[in-house]
Amino acid sequence: MQTGIKKELRVRKENITKYQWLKIWGPGLIVMLADTDAGCLITAAQSGAQWGYTMILPQILLIPILYMAQEMTVRLGIVTHKGHGELIRENFGTGWAWLSAGTLAVSAIGALLTEFIGVAGVGELFGISKWITVPIATILLVGIAFIGSYRRVEKIGVIIGSAELAFIIAIIMIHPSFSQMAQGLVTIPWRHSSYIYLVAANVGAVIMPWMIFYQQGAVVDKKLDISSIPKARQDTFVGTLITQGIMLIFVIAFAATVGNSNFSDSLSSVTDLARALAPFIGSMPAKILIGASILGGALVAALVVALAGTWGITEVLNWKHSLNEPFNRKTAGFYTIYTLAHVVGAVLVLANFELINMAVAMEVMNALLLPIVLGFLLILEAKVMPKQYQMKGVYKWVVTVLCIIVMIFGIYMIGPVIGIW
């Protein structure tokens, strides 16, 4: 009898351990799905259309860079139980914290503009006015945060972001050439400035400043402990493979179609992407697949960006900042800032308020913020983490060098954006 009870308890314990990853996974998946937002997918399509399969290698090389940077946020959040903005405030003072949070807030509004423009573009593909799609998206995104549970918000975000995977169907329909793909992997047209510009755009976009604030805040809000670090790393790694896989799918799809045709129009909007792909897979399939991918990426990114910006600001202000607590006097500031971020972004898109100039300013802001955020990330990892949880040896130097490369590419992007080179 006792043997049977012990056996049953052992089986239950094994099942709990087996499915524990379901409770831990999520922050890495949602932040990586948000990384392939509307702007990134358009950049990937432009890369494939202009430079064909030669853009495959850069996307593959970005996998370890993205993972290494985000993995640091996992350890920092889990070990210290504090968000990125809070750590900066405590270790470097309120001045640096406000600089980081202020630029993050502006960057977040700029990113939200991109996402709402993406939502509006998807609606226009099917003849629906932005005056309908943007307000509906705003209400949905604001409402998600008020459900009183980080885990529920995370699940909803992952489900919405999974719509990006719909574009896999396009690859199946297109039948890309494997021999041309192999040739593209060993071809690097580094002498061409337009190629370097697109590589820089992809590198600069792979680690968004708000991603660092979000994932660190998320593992804290999810109350993950030290024992969760291995599975949280797995979550981040799988998310990295998914986001870069989606980018590769867009690069390959447009390399195999538009890149091998005489299509000369620009690819700067959702409508442009669907129109360019239509001759190869049909008008309606192009609209549906492009629309689902862009909409999924835009909505999950808007959710993540707004939360990242809100966490960053409220951490610096030392306000209550958890999705696990309902709206009340203590959390009113947190929910108000989150709501205002979406409302401001939506209003600017609906009003067409100098969006082009503002978008340029946001790109410059992101480029300037990236070295600051990555610099703080590396310093915090070395300063506040107990030695047993710090990076060591060759791995530490590899991560540091790769982060510096990303910083350089981020700064390089300022020149082409404002036209000084």
Helices and strands as residue ranges (DSSP letters): H 2-18, H 21-24, H 27-35, H 38-51, G 52-55, H 56-80, H 84-92, H 94-125, H 130-145, H 150-161, G 162-167, H 168-174, H 178-185, H 193-206, H 209-221, G 226-228, H 229-256, G 258-260, H 270-281, H 283-317, H 332-351, H 355-383, G 387-389, H 393-412, H 414-418
